[in-house]
């Protein structure tokens, strides 16, 4: 009827998932920070609007 699950494997998978999620969040935060820095540059006025639209779609 039911399948047995090794709880050690479940905990290990959970830990790996938390680590991967944390890493992904850090990478996305770094991308957002870089995009914000580019958007603040005076020389990228047209690009600034485009970046803000893209960033708002990604992070909102």
PQR file with spaces between the fields and no chain letter, atoms N, CA, C, O and H, PARSE charges and radii, in Angstrom:
ATOM       1  N    UNK     1       0.799   -1.195    0.000 -0.4000 1.5000
ATOM       2  CA   UNK     1       0.000    0.000    0.000 -0.0000 2.0000
ATOM       3  C    UNK     1       0.849    1.268    0.000  0.5500 1.7000
ATOM       4  O    UNK     1       0.891    1.999   -0.990 -0.5500 1.4000
ATOM       5  N    UNK     2       1.509    1.515    1.098 -0.4000 1.5000
ATOM       6  CA   UNK     2       2.294    2.736    1.197 -0.0000 2.0000
ATOM       7  C    UNK     2       3.763    2.484    0.946  0.5500 1.7000
ATOM       8  O    UNK     2       4.258    1.368    1.106 -0.5500 1.4000
ATOM       9  H    UNK     2       1.474    0.921    1.902  0.4000 1.0000
ATOM      10  N    UNK     3       4.438    3.515    0.557 -0.4000 1.5000
ATOM      11  CA   UNK     3       5.879    3.437    0.357 -0.0000 2.0000
ATOM      12  C    UNK     3       6.583    3.986    1.583  0.5500 1.7000
ATOM      13  O    UNK     3       6.161    4.989    2.158 -0.5500 1.4000
ATOM      14  H    UNK     3       4.036    4.422    0.427  0.4000 1.0000
ATOM      15  N    UNK     4       7.648    3.328    1.976 -0.4000 1.5000
ATOM      16  CA   UNK     4       8.428    3.806    3.111 -0.0000 2.0000
ATOM      17  C    UNK     4       9.402    4.873    2.627  0.5500 1.7000
ATOM      18  O    UNK     4       9.945    4.798    1.525 -0.5500 1.4000
ATOM      19  H    UNK     4       7.991    2.512    1.509  0.4000 1.0000
ATOM      20  N    UNK     5       9.601    5.853    3.474 -0.4000 1.5000
ATOM      21  CA   UNK     5      10.492    6.957    3.145 -0.0000 2.0000
ATOM      22  C    UNK     5      11.571    7.029    4.209  0.5500 1.7000
ATOM      23  O    UNK     5      11.290    6.986    5.406 -0.5500 1.4000
ATOM      24  H    UNK     5       9.160    5.914    4.369  0.4000 1.0000
ATOM      25  N    UNK     6      12.793    7.137    3.759 -0.4000 1.5000
ATOM      26  CA   UNK     6      13.912    7.305    4.688 -0.0000 2.0000
ATOM      27  C    UNK     6      13.953    8.776    5.087  0.5500 1.7000
ATOM      28  O    UNK     6      14.259    9.639    4.265 -0.5500 1.4000
ATOM      29  H    UNK     6      13.022    7.171    2.786  0.4000 1.0000
ATOM      30  N    UNK     7      13.644    9.058    6.342 -0.4000 1.5000
ATOM      31  CA   UNK     7      13.573   10.441    6.813 -0.0000 2.0000
ATOM      32  C    UNK     7      14.918   11.154    6.705  0.5500 1.7000
ATOM      33  O    UNK     7      14.957   12.374    6.545 -0.5500 1.4000
ATOM      34  H    UNK     7      13.395    8.357    7.011  0.4000 1.0000
ATOM      35  N    UNK     8      16.007   10.419    6.788 -0.4000 1.5000
ATOM      36  CA   UNK     8      17.327   11.038    6.625 -0.0000 2.0000
ATOM      37  C    UNK     8      17.457   11.625    5.218  0.5500 1.7000
ATOM      38  O    UNK     8      18.025   12.702    5.035 -0.5500 1.4000
ATOM      39  H    UNK     8      15.975    9.428    6.918  0.4000 1.0000
ATOM      40  N    UNK     9      16.927   10.906    4.229 -0.4000 1.5000
ATOM      41  CA   UNK     9      16.952   11.410    2.856 -0.0000 2.0000
ATOM      42  C    UNK     9      16.070   12.648    2.709  0.5500 1.7000
ATOM      43  O    UNK     9      16.422   13.594    2.004 -0.5500 1.4000
ATOM      44  H    UNK     9      16.466   10.031    4.377  0.4000 1.0000
ATOM      45  N    UNK    10      14.931   12.630    3.376 -0.4000 1.5000
ATOM      46  CA   UNK    10      14.021   13.776    3.325 -0.0000 2.0000
ATOM      47  C    UNK    10      14.697   15.006    3.927  0.5500 1.7000
ATOM      48  O    UNK    10      14.641   16.094    3.354 -0.5500 1.4000
ATOM      49  H    UNK    10      14.645   11.861    3.949  0.4000 1.0000
ATOM      50  N    UNK    11      15.334   14.829    5.083 -0.4000 1.5000
ATOM      51  CA   UNK    11      16.023   15.940    5.733 -0.0000 2.0000
ATOM      52  C    UNK    11      17.200   16.432    4.887  0.5500 1.7000
ATOM      53  O    UNK    11      17.443   17.635    4.791 -0.5500 1.4000
ATOM      54  H    UNK    11      15.379   13.945    5.548  0.4000 1.0000
ATOM      55  N    UNK    12      17.915   15.509    4.287 -0.4000 1.5000
ATOM      56  CA   UNK    12      19.040   15.878    3.434 -0.0000 2.0000
ATOM      57  C    UNK    12      18.554   16.680    2.226  0.5500 1.7000
ATOM      58  O    UNK    12      19.142   17.701    1.870 -0.5500 1.4000
ATOM      59  H    UNK    12      17.718   14.532    4.365  0.4000 1.0000
ATOM      60  N    UNK    13      17.481   16.210    1.606 -0.4000 1.5000
ATOM      61  CA   UNK    13      16.917   16.922    0.462 -0.0000 2.0000
ATOM      62  C    UNK    13      16.435   18.310    0.876  0.5500 1.7000
ATOM      63  O    UNK    13      16.642   19.287    0.156 -0.5500 1.4000
ATOM      64  H    UNK    13      17.003   15.381    1.896  0.4000 1.0000
ATOM      65  N    UNK    14      15.799   18.391    2.027 -0.4000 1.5000
ATOM      66  CA   UNK    14      15.321   19.672    2.536 -0.0000 2.0000
ATOM      67  C    UNK    14      16.479   20.643    2.749  0.5500 1.7000
ATOM      68  O    UNK    14      16.381   21.817    2.392 -0.5500 1.4000
ATOM      69  H    UNK    14      15.631   17.597    2.612  0.4000 1.0000
ATOM      70  N    UNK    15      17.565   20.161    3.324 -0.4000 1.5000
ATOM      71  CA   UNK    15      18.746   21.003    3.543 -0.0000 2.0000
ATOM      72  C    UNK    15      19.340   21.482    2.220  0.5500 1.7000
ATOM      73  O    UNK    15      19.723   22.644    2.088 -0.5500 1.4000
ATOM      74  H    UNK    15      17.645   19.207    3.614  0.4000 1.0000
ATOM      75  N    UNK    16      19.414   20.578    1.241 -0.4000 1.5000
ATOM      76  CA   UNK    16      19.944   20.946   -0.076 -0.0000 2.0000
ATOM      77  C    UNK    16      19.054   21.988   -0.746  0.5500 1.7000
ATOM      78  O    UNK    16      19.546   22.928   -1.371 -0.5500 1.4000
ATOM      79  H    UNK    16      19.103   19.634    1.348  0.4000 1.0000
ATOM      80  N    UNK    17      17.750   21.814   -0.611 -0.4000 1.5000
ATOM      81  CA   UNK    17      16.805   22.755   -1.203 -0.0000 2.0000
ATOM      82  C    UNK    17      16.928   24.130   -0.552  0.5500 1.7000
ATOM      83  O    UNK    17      16.902   25.147   -1.244 -0.5500 1.4000
ATOM      84  H    UNK    17      17.351   21.050   -0.103  0.4000 1.0000
ATOM      85  N    UNK    18      17.061   24.166    0.762 -0.4000 1.5000
ATOM      86  CA   UNK    18      17.240   25.441    1.468 -0.0000 2.0000
ATOM      87  C    UNK    18      18.521   26.130    1.015  0.5500 1.7000
ATOM      88  O    UNK    18      18.541   27.343    0.806 -0.5500 1.4000
ATOM      89  H    UNK    18      17.082   23.339    1.325  0.4000 1.0000
ATOM      90  N    UNK    19      19.584   25.357    0.864 -0.4000 1.5000
ATOM      91  CA   UNK    19      20.864   25.916    0.434 -0.0000 2.0000
ATOM      92  C    UNK    19      20.768   26.478   -0.988  0.5500 1.7000
ATOM      93  O    UNK    19      21.246   27.579   -1.261 -0.5500 1.4000
ATOM      94  H    UNK    19      19.568   24.371    1.034  0.4000 1.0000
ATOM      95  N    UNK    20      20.155   25.720   -1.877 -0.4000 1.5000
ATOM      96  CA   UNK    20      20.015   26.165   -3.265 -0.0000 2.0000
ATOM      97  C    UNK    20      19.136   27.408   -3.347  0.5500 1.7000
ATOM      98  O    UNK    20      19.423   28.325   -4.117 -0.5500 1.4000
ATOM      99  H    UNK    20      19.768   24.825   -1.655  0.4000 1.0000
ATOM     100  N    UNK    21      18.076   27.441   -2.561 -0.4000 1.5000
ATOM     101  CA   UNK    21      17.180   28.593   -2.542 -0.0000 2.0000
ATOM     102  C    UNK    21      17.900   29.832   -2.035  0.5500 1.7000
ATOM     103  O    UNK    21      17.745   30.922   -2.586 -0.5500 1.4000
ATOM     104  H    UNK    21      17.843   26.697   -1.935  0.4000 1.0000
ATOM     105  N    UNK    22      18.681   29.660   -0.990 -0.4000 1.5000
ATOM     106  CA   UNK    22      19.442   30.775   -0.428 -0.0000 2.0000
ATOM     107  C    UNK    22      20.456   31.304   -1.439  0.5500 1.7000
ATOM     108  O    UNK    22      20.619   32.514   -1.593 -0.5500 1.4000
ATOM     109  H    UNK    22      18.807   28.775   -0.542  0.4000 1.0000
ATOM     110  N    UNK    23      21.126   30.398   -2.117 -0.4000 1.5000
ATOM     111  CA   UNK    23      22.106   30.787   -3.125 -0.0000 2.0000
ATOM     112  C    UNK    23      21.433   31.539   -4.273  0.5500 1.7000
ATOM     113  O    UNK    23      21.943   32.558   -4.738 -0.5500 1.4000
ATOM     114  H    UNK    23      20.993   29.415   -1.992  0.4000 1.0000
ATOM     115  N    UNK    24      20.306   31.039   -4.718 -0.4000 1.5000
ATOM     116  CA   UNK    24      19.576   31.691   -5.804 -0.0000 2.0000
ATOM     117  C    UNK    24      19.121   33.086   -5.389  0.5500 1.7000
ATOM     118  O    UNK    24      19.227   34.032   -6.169 -0.5500 1.4000
ATOM     119  H    UNK    24      19.891   30.211   -4.341  0.4000 1.0000
ATOM     120  N    UNK    25      18.618   33.216   -4.173 -0.4000 1.5000
ATOM     121  CA   UNK    25      18.191   34.529   -3.681 -0.0000 2.0000
ATOM     122  C    UNK    25      19.366   35.500   -3.640  0.5500 1.7000
ATOM     123  O    UNK    25      19.226   36.662   -4.021 -0.5500 1.4000
ATOM     124  H    UNK    25      18.532   32.447   -3.539  0.4000 1.0000
ATOM     125  N    UNK    26      20.517   35.033   -3.182 -0.4000 1.5000
ATOM     126  CA   UNK    26      21.706   35.890   -3.140 -0.0000 2.0000
ATOM     127  C    UNK    26      22.104   36.347   -4.536  0.5500 1.7000
ATOM     128  O    UNK    26      22.453   37.510   -4.742 -0.5500 1.4000
ATOM     129  H    UNK    26      20.631   34.089   -2.873  0.4000 1.0000
ATOM     130  N    UNK    27      22.051   35.432   -5.488 -0.4000 1.5000
ATOM     131  CA   UNK    27      22.410   35.771   -6.859 -0.0000 2.0000
ATOM     132  C    UNK    27      21.420   36.768   -7.460  0.5500 1.7000
ATOM     133  O    UNK    27      21.822   37.694   -8.165 -0.5500 1.4000
ATOM     134  H    UNK    27      21.767   34.488   -5.321  0.4000 1.0000
ATOM     135  N    UNK    28      20.129   36.584   -7.183 -0.4000 1.5000
ATOM     136  CA   UNK    28      19.127   37.522   -7.684 -0.0000 2.0000
ATOM     137  C    UNK    28      19.287   38.895   -7.042  0.5500 1.7000
ATOM     138  O    UNK    28      19.109   39.918   -7.703 -0.5500 1.4000
ATOM     139  H    UNK    28      19.803   35.832   -6.611  0.4000 1.0000
ATOM     140  N    UNK    29      19.622   38.918   -5.761 -0.4000 1.5000
ATOM     141  CA   UNK    29      19.873   40.194   -5.085 -0.0000 2.0000
ATOM     142  C    UNK    29      21.063   40.914   -5.718  0.5500 1.7000
ATOM     143  O    UNK    29      21.037   42.134   -5.882 -0.5500 1.4000
ATOM     144  H    UNK    29      19.766   38.087   -5.224  0.4000 1.0000
ATOM     145  N    UNK    30      22.099   40.164   -6.069 -0.4000 1.5000
ATOM     146  CA   UNK    30      23.277   40.759   -6.712 -0.0000 2.0000
ATOM     147  C    UNK    30      22.918   41.313   -8.088  0.5500 1.7000
ATOM     148  O    UNK    30      23.396   42.381   -8.472 -0.5500 1.4000
ATOM     149  H    UNK    30      22.120   39.173   -5.936  0.4000 1.0000
ATOM     150  N    UNK    31      22.089   40.600   -8.822 -0.4000 1.5000
ATOM     151  CA   UNK    31      21.648   41.076  -10.136 -0.0000 2.0000
ATOM     152  C    UNK    31      20.849   42.362   -9.981  0.5500 1.7000
ATOM     153  O    UNK    31      21.059   43.325  -10.719 -0.5500 1.4000
ATOM     154  H    UNK    31      21.700   39.733   -8.510  0.4000 1.0000
ATOM     155  N    UNK    32      19.935   42.374   -9.022 -0.4000 1.5000
ATOM     156  CA   UNK    32      19.128   43.573   -8.787 -0.0000 2.0000
ATOM     157  C    UNK    32      20.013   44.756   -8.410  0.5500 1.7000
ATOM     158  O    UNK    32      19.805   45.868   -8.895 -0.5500 1.4000
ATOM     159  H    UNK    32      19.764   41.592   -8.422  0.4000 1.0000
ATOM     160  N    UNK    33      20.995   44.522   -7.548 -0.4000 1.5000
ATOM     161  CA   UNK    33      21.897   45.594   -7.127 -0.0000 2.0000
ATOM     162  C    UNK    33      22.668   46.143   -8.330  0.5500 1.7000
ATOM     163  O    UNK    33      22.798   47.357   -8.488 -0.5500 1.4000
ATOM     164  H    UNK    33      21.164   43.619   -7.153  0.4000 1.0000
ATOM     165  N    UNK    34      23.174   45.252   -9.169 -0.4000 1.5000
ATOM     166  CA   UNK    34      23.913   45.684  -10.360 -0.0000 2.0000
ATOM     167  C    UNK    34      23.017   46.456  -11.318  0.5500 1.7000
ATOM     168  O    UNK    34      23.423   47.477  -11.874 -0.5500 1.4000
ATOM     169  H    UNK    34      23.069   44.266   -9.041  0.4000 1.0000
ATOM     170  N    UNK    35      21.802   45.966  -11.508 -0.4000 1.5000
ATOM     171  CA   UNK    35      20.870   46.652  -12.401 -0.0000 2.0000
ATOM     172  C    UNK    35      20.509   48.023  -11.853  0.5500 1.7000
ATOM     173  O    UNK    35      20.386   48.982  -12.614 -0.5500 1.4000
ATOM     174  H    UNK    35      21.472   45.137  -11.057  0.4000 1.0000
ATOM     175  N    UNK    36      20.339   48.123  -10.548 -0.4000 1.5000
ATOM     176  CA   UNK    36      20.048   49.421   -9.933 -0.0000 2.0000
ATOM     177  C    UNK    36      21.212   50.390  -10.131  0.5500 1.7000
ATOM     178  O    UNK    36      20.999   51.575  -10.387 -0.5500 1.4000
ATOM     179  H    UNK    36      20.439   47.343   -9.930  0.4000 1.0000
ATOM     180  N    UNK    37      22.438   49.888  -10.012 -0.4000 1.5000
ATOM     181  CA   UNK    37      23.612   50.740  -10.212 -0.0000 2.0000
ATOM     182  C    UNK    37      23.671   51.246  -11.648  0.5500 1.7000
ATOM     183  O    UNK    37      23.985   52.412  -11.886 -0.5500 1.4000
ATOM     184  H    UNK    37      22.610   48.925   -9.803  0.4000 1.0000
ATOM     185  N    UNK    38      23.375   50.381  -12.590 -0.4000 1.5000
ATOM     186  CA   UNK    38      23.366   50.790  -13.997 -0.0000 2.0000
ATOM     187  C    UNK    38      22.257   51.810  -14.232  0.5500 1.7000
ATOM     188  O    UNK    38      22.454   52.802  -14.934 -0.5500 1.4000
ATOM     189  H    UNK    38      23.120   49.434  -12.396  0.4000 1.0000
ATOM     190  N    UNK    39      21.093   51.559  -13.641 -0.4000 1.5000
ATOM     191  CA   UNK    39      19.952   52.458  -13.829 -0.0000 2.0000
ATOM     192  C    UNK    39      20.227   53.851  -13.281  0.5500 1.7000
ATOM     193  O    UNK    39      19.651   54.829  -13.759 -0.5500 1.4000
ATOM     194  H    UNK    39      20.934   50.753  -13.071  0.4000 1.0000
ATOM     195  N    UNK    40      21.091   53.951  -12.295 -0.4000 1.5000
ATOM     196  CA   UNK    40      21.408   55.249  -11.698 -0.0000 2.0000
ATOM     197  C    UNK    40      22.424   56.050  -12.515  0.5500 1.7000
ATOM     198  O    UNK    40      22.606   57.241  -12.265 -0.5500 1.4000
ATOM     199  H    UNK    40      21.558   53.157  -11.906  0.4000 1.0000
ATOM     200  N    UNK    41      23.083   55.424  -13.478 -0.4000 1.5000
ATOM     201  CA   UNK    41      24.064   56.128  -14.298 -0.0000 2.0000
ATOM     202  C    UNK    41      23.355   57.109  -15.230  0.5500 1.7000
ATOM     203  O    UNK    41      22.370   56.760  -15.880 -0.5500 1.4000
ATOM     204  H    UNK    41      22.935   54.457  -13.681  0.4000 1.0000
ATOM     205  N    UNK    42      23.863   58.325  -15.287 -0.4000 1.5000
ATOM     206  CA   UNK    42      23.269   59.354  -16.141 -0.0000 2.0000
ATOM     207  C    UNK    42      23.361   58.998  -17.622  0.5500 1.7000
ATOM     208  O    UNK    42      22.492   59.379  -18.406 -0.5500 1.4000
ATOM     209  H    UNK    42      24.664   58.608  -14.759  0.4000 1.0000
ATOM     210  N    UNK    43      24.386   58.284  -18.002 -0.4000 1.5000
ATOM     211  CA   UNK    43      24.609   57.975  -19.412 -0.0000 2.0000
ATOM     212  C    UNK    43      23.682   56.889  -19.950  0.5500 1.7000
ATOM     213  O    UNK    43      23.672   56.628  -21.154 -0.5500 1.4000
ATOM     214  H    UNK    43      25.092   57.974  -17.365  0.4000 1.0000
ATOM     215  N    UNK    44      22.913   56.261  -19.088 -0.4000 1.5000
ATOM     216  CA   UNK    44      22.023   55.181  -19.517 -0.0000 2.0000
ATOM     217  C    UNK    44      20.560   55.557  -19.307  0.5500 1.7000
ATOM     218  O    UNK    44      19.786   54.776  -18.755 -0.5500 1.4000
ATOM     219  H    UNK    44      22.921   56.472  -18.111  0.4000 1.0000
ATOM     220  N    UNK    45      20.187   56.750  -19.748 -0.4000 1.5000
ATOM     221  CA   UNK    45      18.836   57.247  -19.506 -0.0000 2.0000
ATOM     222  C    UNK    45      17.767   56.365  -20.139  0.5500 1.7000
ATOM     223  O    UNK    45      16.820   55.977  -19.456 -0.5500 1.4000
ATOM     224  H    UNK    45      20.816   57.385  -20.197  0.4000 1.0000
ATOM     225  N    UNK    46      17.888   56.038  -21.417 -0.4000 1.5000
ATOM     226  CA   UNK    46      16.898   55.186  -22.073 -0.0000 2.0000
ATOM     227  C    UNK    46      16.906   53.780  -21.516  0.5500 1.7000
ATOM     228  O    UNK    46      15.861   53.150  -21.345 -0.5500 1.4000
ATOM     229  H    UNK    46      18.658   56.353  -21.972  0.4000 1.0000
ATOM     230  N    UNK    47      18.097   53.303  -21.238 -0.4000 1.5000
ATOM     231  CA   UNK    47      18.250   51.968  -20.675 -0.0000 2.0000
ATOM     232  C    UNK    47      17.687   51.907  -19.262  0.5500 1.7000
ATOM     233  O    UNK    47      17.212   50.862  -18.817 -0.5500 1.4000
ATOM     234  H    UNK    47      18.945   53.814  -21.376  0.4000 1.0000
ATOM     235  N    UNK    48      17.744   53.013  -18.577 -0.4000 1.5000
ATOM     236  CA   UNK    48      17.260   53.074  -17.202 -0.0000 2.0000
ATOM     237  C    UNK    48      15.781   52.692  -17.126  0.5500 1.7000
ATOM     238  O    UNK    48      15.390   51.888  -16.280 -0.5500 1.4000
ATOM     239  H    UNK    48      18.130   53.861  -18.938  0.4000 1.0000
ATOM     240  N    UNK    49      14.981   53.251  -17.984 -0.4000 1.5000
ATOM     241  CA   UNK    49      13.554   52.938  -17.974 -0.0000 2.0000
ATOM     242  C    UNK    49      13.317   51.468  -18.288  0.5500 1.7000
ATOM     243  O    UNK    49      12.485   50.819  -17.653 -0.5500 1.4000
ATOM     244  H    UNK    49      15.299   53.905  -18.671  0.4000 1.0000
ATOM     245  N    UNK    50      14.041   50.947  -19.261 -0.4000 1.5000
ATOM     246  CA   UNK    50      13.888   49.554  -19.630 -0.0000 2.0000
ATOM     247  C    UNK    50      14.274   48.641  -18.469  0.5500 1.7000
ATOM     248  O    UNK    50      13.569   47.677  -18.171 -0.5500 1.4000
ATOM     249  H    UNK    50      14.716   51.475  -19.777  0.4000 1.0000
ATOM     250  N    UNK    51      15.392   48.946  -17.816 -0.4000 1.5000
ATOM     251  CA   UNK    51      15.831   48.135  -16.684 -0.0000 2.0000
ATOM     252  C    UNK    51      14.827   48.165  -15.544  0.5500 1.7000
ATOM     253  O    UNK    51      14.543   47.133  -14.936 -0.5500 1.4000
ATOM     254  H    UNK    51      15.965   49.729  -18.057  0.4000 1.0000
ATOM     255  N    UNK    52      14.300   49.320  -15.260 -0.4000 1.5000
ATOM     256  CA   UNK    52      13.320   49.414  -14.176 -0.0000 2.0000
ATOM     257  C    UNK    52      12.090   48.579  -14.478  0.5500 1.7000
ATOM     258  O    UNK    52      11.542   47.940  -13.579 -0.5500 1.4000
ATOM     259  H    UNK    52      14.531   50.158  -15.755  0.4000 1.0000
ATOM     260  N    UNK    53      11.646   48.573  -15.732 -0.4000 1.5000
ATOM     261  CA   UNK    53      10.501   47.748  -16.108 -0.0000 2.0000
ATOM     262  C    UNK    53      10.827   46.270  -15.940  0.5500 1.7000
ATOM     263  O    UNK    53      10.022   45.511  -15.400 -0.5500 1.4000
ATOM     264  H    UNK    53      12.091   49.092  -16.462  0.4000 1.0000
ATOM     265  N    UNK    54      11.996   45.863  -16.398 -0.4000 1.5000
ATOM     266  CA   UNK    54      12.397   44.459  -16.295 -0.0000 2.0000
ATOM     267  C    UNK    54      12.529   44.048  -14.836  0.5500 1.7000
ATOM     268  O    UNK    54      12.020   43.003  -14.431 -0.5500 1.4000
ATOM     269  H    UNK    54      12.650   46.479  -16.837  0.4000 1.0000
ATOM     270  N    UNK    55      13.210   44.868  -14.051 -0.4000 1.5000
ATOM     271  CA   UNK    55      13.415   44.553  -12.638 -0.0000 2.0000
ATOM     272  C    UNK    55      12.083   44.484  -11.910  0.5500 1.7000
ATOM     273  O    UNK    55      11.871   43.594  -11.086 -0.5500 1.4000
ATOM     274  H    UNK    55      13.624   45.717  -14.380  0.4000 1.0000
ATOM     275  N    UNK    56      11.189   45.407  -12.202 -0.4000 1.5000
ATOM     276  CA   UNK    56       9.904   45.390  -11.504 -0.0000 2.0000
ATOM     277  C    UNK    56       9.107   44.143  -11.862  0.5500 1.7000
ATOM     278  O    UNK    56       8.384   43.614  -11.018 -0.5500 1.4000
ATOM     279  H    UNK    56      11.361   46.130  -12.871  0.4000 1.0000
ATOM     280  N    UNK    57       9.225   43.664  -13.096 -0.4000 1.5000
ATOM     281  CA   UNK    57       8.527   42.438  -13.484 -0.0000 2.0000
ATOM     282  C    UNK    57       9.132   41.218  -12.801  0.5500 1.7000
ATOM     283  O    UNK    57       8.413   40.280  -12.455 -0.5500 1.4000
ATOM     284  H    UNK    57       9.813   44.094  -13.782  0.4000 1.0000
ATOM     285  N    UNK    58      10.433   41.224  -12.609 -0.4000 1.5000
ATOM     286  CA   UNK    58      11.110   40.083  -11.993 -0.0000 2.0000
ATOM     287  C    UNK    58      10.866   40.030  -10.494  0.5500 1.7000
ATOM     288  O    UNK    58      10.577   38.963   -9.953 -0.5500 1.4000
ATOM     289  H    UNK    58      11.017   41.985  -12.890  0.4000 1.0000
ATOM     290  N    UNK    59      10.978   41.159   -9.821 -0.4000 1.5000
ATOM     291  CA   UNK    59      10.984   41.165   -8.363 -0.0000 2.0000
ATOM     292  C    UNK    59       9.666   41.573   -7.728  0.5500 1.7000
ATOM     293  O    UNK    59       9.568   41.615   -6.502 -0.5500 1.4000
ATOM     294  H    UNK    59      11.213   42.026  -10.261  0.4000 1.0000
ATOM     295  N    UNK    60       8.669   41.871   -8.512 -0.4000 1.5000
ATOM     296  CA   UNK    60       7.378   42.259   -7.918 -0.0000 2.0000
ATOM     297  C    UNK    60       6.346   41.207   -8.189  0.5500 1.7000
ATOM     298  O    UNK    60       5.196   41.347   -7.773 -0.5500 1.4000
ATOM     299  H    UNK    60       8.748   41.837   -9.508  0.4000 1.0000
